[in-house]
Amino acid sequence: MKSCLEEFQDFAADEIAEKLSVMTRDNRFEDVYSPDMERRPTNMCEVLDRVENRGIQKGIEKGIAQGEDTILSLMKYLLSNGRLDDARRATEDEAYRSKLLDEISLQK
């Protein structure tokens, strides 16, 4: 007896992606299954893996940007308040940096 996932794999990925796009009015399903791809997914599990990986990548990029913004805000705060020694130490000491972020309520 096949599992639901195994049965799902048997469907043509391009047909399912097209149907999902029509039903949801969202073309991202078809974007993940583009004929222009070097290697197109052969089943829906591969399509879902690509969707998941794309989401993970976007999350990583967003997290990096938020981290950069937080550190820049910390440095601006420290420098504008003449706390050059704290700024220097914050670049090398993670625990101290965390303490400073807590101090100025930038860390969540």
Summary of the structure (lengths in Angstrom):
residues: 108
radius of gyration: 23.1
end to end distance: 48.4
largest distance: 70.4
contacts: 246
relative contact order: 0.08
helix: 74%
strand: 0%
